[in-house]
Amino acid sequence: MLLRNGLEPWHLLIVALVIIMVFGSKKLPDMARSLGKSARILKSEAKAMKADAGVEPAAPEQS
């Protein structure tokens, strides 16, 4: 059964070959660079949102 063992190394090899055939080897470095840049932007935006959430004023205490 295929799903029982999960992904095996040859599955990843086939996926890599298909990606290279579809996009071409010359475009892959640019795609990887833009993917990394997008991940960095997403990480910094998530960090900024967490920082903004921590700065909100606390609710007034009731006595």
N, C-alpha and C positions, 0 to 999 in steps of 0.2 A: 504494500500500500504506500503510495507516494507521500501522503500527508503525515503518516505515522513517524517518519524519520525527519521530517522538516526539510530544509534546504541542504543539499549536499554540495560539495565543492564544484562538481560538474554542472550543477544548475546555475551557479553564479557565472561559470565560464560561458555557458550558452547565452545568458542574459548580456554579458559583456560583449560577446561577439555580435549579437543582434544590435546592440546600441551603437557599436562601431560601424556596422554596415548601414544603419539608418542615418546616422548623423555624419559619418565620415571622421577620420582620425584628425583632420586639421581643425575641426570645430570643437572637439572635445576639451582642449585646454581652456578655450574661451568660455565654454559652458560651465566648466568646473570653477573658473574664476568668478563668474557672475553668481553662481550658486553660493560660493563662499561669502561673497560680498553681501548677498541677500540674507544669509544666515547671521552675519555680523550685525546688520541693520536691525533684524528682528530681535536679536539678543539685546541690543542697546535700547530699543524701544520698550521691550518688556521690563528691562531694568529701570527705565525712566518711569514707567507706569507704576511699578512697585514703590519707587521713591516718592512719587506724587501721592500715592495712597497712604503712605506713612506720615505725610506732612499735614494731612487734613486736620483741622482743629477738633479737639476732643469735645464730646457733648458736655454741656454744663452739668455739674454734679447737683443732685437734689438732696437737700438736707431734711 
